Amino acid sequence: MSEQNSRRNLGPLRALMPFVRPYRLQVVGAAVALIVAAVTVLAMGNGLRLLVDKGFSAGDPALLDRAVIVLMGVVVLLAGSSYARFFLVSWIGERVVADIRKAVFSHVISLSPGFFETTRTGELLSRLATDTTLVQTVVGSSVSIALRNTLLFCGALVMLLITSAKLSGYVLLVVPIVVIPIIVLGRKVRRLSRDTQDRVADLGSYAEETLYGIRAVQAFAHEPVDRERFGARVEDALSAAIGRIRARAALTAIVISLVFGSIAVILWIGGKDVLAGRISAGELSAFVFYAAVVAGSTGALSEVLGDLQRAAGAMERLMGLLQAESDVSPPANPVPLAAPAKGIVSFEDVDFSYPARPDIPSLTGFTASVKPGERVAIVGPSGAGKSTIFQLLLRFYDPQAGHIRIDGVDLTETDPRAFRSLIGLVPQEPVIFSDNAMENIRYGRPDASDADVIAAAEAANAKSFIEALPDGFQTYLGEKGVRLSGGQRQRIAIARAILRDPVILLLDEATSALDAESERAVQKALEAIMPGRTTLVIAHRLATVLKADRILVLEDGRMIAEGKHSELLKSNPLYRHLAELQFADSAAAGMAISAE
């Protein structure tokens, strides 16, 4: 039963095979070097027997000279094969882990946003860094050590039987005594290793979250609390690690005590046999050598088993990521979109709730259509479902009921990359990457030239402030754009959308973070690119609403009215209330309302 549990515990390591298979030639080379090194070590025992019996006992200096020469040749062969084994195995380990990291990252970024609602970013980072490092240790070192010592153990055991069956019987009696603590304590080491990794993931997640919100931390003078909480998580991880180390140390000490204590006893028994003439001194020397090899390989295996078990747990977590399925996946045979695209958008009786809160509907029976080139504003109180419309149109989620179509094609029937390439998004909270201004804008169209990027920046009223930065368009903007103001980040995002040259433009409060002067300049730029494009705008500014061809009013996930500004002021109390409150910062709001 214990052996079955052990095999099951190491089972996740089988998932490494698809990653190792492409490098089978290097694996064969490493295996040959491994076998040569193991056979060379085993040959030394027989050489030792001959040296003692034929050289020392017979008093033949010439034989002693030849033996030393042969021994030096064996040492050179052992050194060469050990070099080849170490290099090839380490290379395979680095290469395999690089492939695993790429595979995990590639798969994770393809998962729908619903996955990230329930999975912490810090945990993902821990798996990509710490878990893959554990796997690298196994593939690039521990597996090789385990195989080498397994070969040595088996080979030395055979040589023990050949050298002295009687003494070998005593050795075999010791093996179960050594193996049992390896299995029992090894299982405990694996459990403690998994606990340690979980604690490390917790502190990584907390640190990432705290550093991301460093301005809020300092603004609320929250540093002492965060230090204490982070320190507590560090201590939890340390306690778990110390428990694992204590178990591994105990395992090593027990194995060494049992193995070398047994060798001492066997050496005592063998010495009596030599004195009685039952075996020669050379045979006893060889036997002791092979017993030492058995002991050393057993001790090494006991240590490596802990690494293998830790890596098995790490591989299990990595495979959990690789096997995670996206809630949104492309169809097997996607329907192609019309070319050129028209930009017709339609929602048909759509019901939707976010995975993290399935009992709270975000949209209920939502039906709307937008004609090519039409400009539609979406208004409503917070939580009405405005941003959800954009999330569904980008197919970050699929609705629980109803259909969403672009140019008459249901989004679930076509390739997400195909219709997303038609859409330009300016989010309420723009995403700025840790790169320079040029590459942040070029994110909208990776193949764009520098001239196109600069033109897009100028259209978004961003060129002047970018050129004023220390290195102009090559200026590093800091992590998440910390070197920019909110309005500057917004203009970078607008330039990115302009560069994309989309058929459908989604503006989520696109000018909400701008001052009055910048808003006018950006609004003018947006006005220049809107004609001919289907545009949906989530708006809190009256200027945007007044210029819309149509306004959709949402409340509690339902569309309760649609029409033009002047019509809705008369017919819809909620819209009039929003105009009085949310548009109050515009002087035109008061004039428009009073005019009605």
C-alpha positions, 0 to 999 in steps of 0.5 A: 500500500505504501509503495502504491501511495508513493507511486501515486504521489509522484504520478504528476511528474508523468505530465513532464513527458510531452515537454521532454519528448522533443529533446529525446536525442539529448535524453539518450546522450544523457542516459548513455553518459549516466550508464557509463559513469555508473558502470565505471564506479562499479568497475572500481570495486572489482579493480580494488579486489584485484589490487589487494589480492594480486598486487598487495598480497602477491607482492607484485610491483608491476601489477601495482603499476598497471593497476594505478594506470588503469585506475587513472584511465577509469577516473578520466572516463568517469570525469568525462561521462560525469561532465556529459551527464551534468551538462546534458541533464542541466540543459534539458532541465532549463529547456523543458522549464522554459517550454513549460513557462511559455505553455502556462503563460500562453494558456493563462492569457487565453482564459476568459476574465471569469477565470481571474475573478476566482484566481489570485494574480499572486498565486499565478505568479508563484506558479510561474516562478516558484513551481517551475523552478522546483520542476527545473531542479527535478528535470535538471538535477534530481531525476539524473541523481535518482537514476544514477543512484538507482543504477548504482544501488542495483549494480552494487547489490548484484556485485555484493551477491557475487562477492559474498552471498552470506554478507549480502543476506545481511545487507538485504535485511537492512534494506526494508529497515531503511526503505520504510522511514523513506516512505513514511517520512517522504509522504510527510515531506511532500505534504509539508512542501505543498503547505510551504508553497501555498504559504509562499503564494499567500505572501506573494499575493499580499505583497503584489496587492500592497505594492499595486496600491502603494499610494492608497497604503501611504495615503491612509498611513497603513504601512504599520498594518501592512508590515504586520500582516506581511510579517505574519505571512512570512512567519507562516511560510517560514514555519511551514518551511522549517517543518519541511526541513525538520522532516527532511533532516530527520529522514536523512539522519535516520537513513545515514544512521541505519545504513552506516551502522549496518555497514559497521556490523557487516564489516565486523562479520566480514573481518571474522570471515577473512580471519577464518579464511572463508573470504580473501582480503580483496573480496572484503575490500570490494564488498565494503566498497559495494556496500558503501555504494549501496549505502551512499545511493540509498542515502542520496535517493532518500534526499532526492525523493523529497525533491521529487515529491515537491516537484510532483506537487508543483507539476500538479499545480502547473497542470491544473493551470494548463488544464483549466478551461476557458468559459469562452472558447472559439468554435471548431469551425468559425463562421467568417465575418463579412469583408469589409466589415460594416459594424452592425451591432445587435443584442437580442434579449440578453440575460447575463450574470457575472460568474463571481455573483451568479445570483445578481443579474447584470443584464436582463432581457437587454435588446438593442441594435446599432446601425453602421456609423451610428453613435449611441450613448449609454447612460444609467446609474452605477451598476446599471450594466453599462460596462457589462455591455462592452464586456459582452461585446468583446466576448470576455463572457458569454450571456446565459441567454440571448444572442449578440451579433456583429454584422449578423454573425453570432459572436459564439459562432466566430473566432474572437480574434476576428471580431475583436480586431474590428473593435477599438476600446478606450476603458475608464481605467486605461492600462499602461504597460511597463514600457515606453510611450511609443510601444504603449501606443503601438500596442493598438497595432503592433505592425504600425510605423513610428510615424503612425504612432506619432500621428495617433498621439497627435490626434489624441492630444498626447504628442506635446506632453510625450515630447516634453518627457525626458526621452520623448516617445522613448521615455519609460512610463513606469509600472502601470504608467505611474510617471503619468497623470490620470489625464495623460494615461487616458490620452495614451489609451485614446491614441492606442484606439485611434492607431487601431483604426477600428470599425467599432469604437467603444468609449468607456468614460473616455474623457472622464479623467481629463481637464476641460482643455484636454477634454475639448482637444480629445473630444475634437480628435474623437469627433474626427475619427467617429464618422463612418465608425459604429460608436458606443459611448458610456457617458457621464458628460453632457457634451457626449450625450448631446452629440449622440444619434441615440441614447440608451437609458439603463436601470438595474440591467434593463433598458428602460428608454431610448431616444434623443436628449431632448426627448428623454428629458421630457419622457423619462424621469430617470434620465432627467434626474441623471442630467440634473446630477451627473451632468451638473458639472457642465454649464450646458446642462443647466441651460439645456434643462432650463430650455426644456 
